[in-house]
Amino acid sequence: MSNRVRLRSKLALLLTCLAVACTSTYVQTAPPRELFVEHHPTSIQVGRKDGRVLMLLDPVLARDTVWGRSAQDTTGSRSGVAVGDIDWAMAQGKRLDWSKTGFGVILPGLYFVLGAALGGLFGRL
């Protein structure tokens, strides 16, 4: 096996490990202002005080209004809901997951150390 093929297989393994690392999906229920404190959600489901439920994509909090693209609207126009009109809110998004990131970094590192040790051991025989 040539060195180029070995390098490609090692890089493929590294990229595979890193592809699943780093992020995880979260769901959080909290008052609307608290949903934007730590993370930037990718979507937010809002229950209004009048009983209607609205799903907003790519939401942002601007002063006292949550803005986003309505999931039901195909035109892509933005709509907003005043924070005072919201009874409950649930956000979904992605966040950095340190355990997955560590696994994605440590596993390839162990692979390379083990490969170097075995290569050195069998290279001497």
Buried (B, 14 or more C-beta within 10 A) or exposed (E): EEEEEEEEEBEEBBEEBBEEBBEEEBEBEBEBEEBBEEBBBBBBBBBBEEEEEBBBBEBBBEEEBBBBBBEEEEEEEBBBBEBEBBEBBBBBBBBEBEEBBEBBBEBBEEBEEEEEEEEEEEEEE
